[in-house]
Amino acid sequence: MEKVLVSIRCLAYNHASYIRQCLDGFVMQKTSFCFEAIVHDDASTDGTAAIIREYAEKYPNIIKPIFETENQYSKHDGSLRDIMNAACKGKYIAMCEGDDYWIDPYKLQKQVDFMEQHPDYVACFHNARVQYNNHVALFNNLEEKHHTPTEDIIKRRWFIATPSLLYRNIVLEMPEWSKEVVNGDYMMELLLAKEGKFYYMDDVMAVYRQDGQGMSSVLKRDKVNMIDRLIDLLEKMKLYYGDEYAPAFDKSIRNYQTIRDDYEKEAYFEQHPIARFFRPKTYKRMIKKKLRSIVQ
């Protein structure tokens, strides 16, 4: 059999409303090489697994499912990462979670062509649409089309749309604390950035959905907790990187601490509605502006 060049890493959990669109984006890819989609269903309870089985039977050379009887993500012990690392054998890994989807049939070909011609790059990503309920916007509007500095990834949590990322399947040094990290995609970006350059393509080739019901969306219901975990990750990554990027990490941590404090205040006002009468109107506008720019 032809050697797999790209392994698509797809995590699905209760994505029955979205998973068909996601899988259609995989099977429509037109490439000059062999690729596979490792689709991991994490013990869904809504029929997601049945849809994945349907596609695996129809496209057995592309869709390679993994079905769990016990949810791995909730363990926070690294088991989910280990399962996916063992299953993804390609030279490159492409990311796409079960509630996102690809819209360009040549997405993989474009990214692999670049990576094959530029061995000094560790990853590449592209522009995407952000879909939130009935609203659609572009994820990025970057001026720099080539080298993406590590500092940009540190400063902007929402710098890379997860379904746009393709990277070399290299062995990364995984700190022991990484097993408990919730923001796994962001941690992966930071670990990869330590290994080399990222390339940005302006092509809009995927849709990043923010109104999904998956794992990350569940965490977003508790914004303060999510930001606390993100700050913890940044503090650990600062030590992992050393002194070179310490100022960038410090600045990002301070920004998120400010946002966390504002969120905590907002949560208080929601719990005590009468307190809103004693708050300046500009305060609410300030909070919304900050949250819109940093936390989605």
Disulfide bonds with the S-S distance in Angstrom:
none
